[in-house]
Amino acid sequence: MNQLDEKITELLHTIRLTPEYQKYQDAKEKLHQDPELEQQVHEFRKKIHAIQNSGNVELFWEVDRLERENSAIRKNSIAEEYMEAELAFCRMVQGINWKLIAGLDFEVGFING
């Protein structure tokens, strides 16, 4: 194994020890216990993802409408715990990605321009 692979393995191990990852894994396991709820959560997430990637200028209103339509899912403590844990974990991974990009000479100028 080369040095980069070793460091990636070390990073993965470190990520698995974070509270964000642990909470996500715990919440995911709870959600797996209810396949019907899990399917509803995944359908909701799929719709949110589609709206966010649609280029729709009314993004806020579309997400708000979807959340109102699916308020029963958001009121379910298991589903809410999962979605909050997933969001926290994703934000952590995004932060890691941005730190990697910022620490390397990699041009992402198209994002700001």
Solvent accessible surface area in square Angstrom, and as a share of the most:
residue,aa,sasa,rsa
1,M,162,0.72
2,N,91,0.46
3,Q,131,0.58
4,L,122,0.61
5,D,64,0.33
6,E,89,0.40
7,K,106,0.45
8,I,80,0.41
9,T,72,0.42
10,E,97,0.44
11,L,72,0.36
12,L,78,0.39
13,H,105,0.47
14,T,71,0.41
15,I,24,0.12
16,R,117,0.43
17,L,115,0.57
18,T,27,0.16
19,P,89,0.56
20,E,58,0.26
21,Y,44,0.17
22,Q,83,0.37
23,K,132,0.56
24,Y,35,0.13
25,Q,53,0.23
26,D,81,0.42
27,A,0,0.00
28,K,60,0.25
29,E,96,0.43
30,K,94,0.40
31,L,2,0.01
32,H,85,0.38
33,Q,127,0.57
34,D,56,0.29
35,P,96,0.60
36,E,125,0.56
37,L,11,0.06
38,E,28,0.13
39,Q,100,0.44
40,Q,76,0.34
41,V,0,0.00
42,H,64,0.29
43,E,61,0.27
44,F,6,0.03
45,R,74,0.27
46,K,123,0.52
47,K,97,0.41
48,I,25,0.13
49,H,118,0.53
50,A,61,0.47
51,I,24,0.12
52,Q,104,0.46
53,N,100,0.51
54,S,70,0.45
55,G,70,0.67
56,N,60,0.31
57,V,141,0.81
58,E,84,0.38
59,L,71,0.35
60,F,137,0.57
61,W,153,0.54
62,E,45,0.20
63,V,31,0.18
64,D,47,0.24
65,R,91,0.33
66,L,5,0.03
67,E,63,0.28
68,R,152,0.55
69,E,112,0.50
70,N,25,0.13
71,S,46,0.29
72,A,79,0.61
73,I,17,0.08
74,R,76,0.28
75,K,165,0.70
76,N,53,0.27
77,S,87,0.56
78,I,59,0.30
79,A,0,0.00
80,E,41,0.19
81,E,67,0.30
82,Y,7,0.03
83,M,17,0.08
84,E,101,0.45
85,A,10,0.08
86,E,28,0.13
87,L,88,0.44
88,A,44,0.34
89,F,37,0.16
90,C,61,0.36
91,R,152,0.55
92,M,36,0.16
93,V,50,0.29
94,Q,103,0.46
95,G,29,0.28
96,I,40,0.20
97,N,74,0.38
98,W,132,0.46
99,K,157,0.67
100,L,95,0.47
101,I,50,0.25
102,A,88,0.68
103,G,66,0.63
104,L,116,0.58
105,D,147,0.76
106,F,122,0.51
107,E,156,0.70
108,V,36,0.20
109,G,52,0.50
110,F,161,0.67
111,I,91,0.46
112,N,145,0.74
113,G,99,0.95
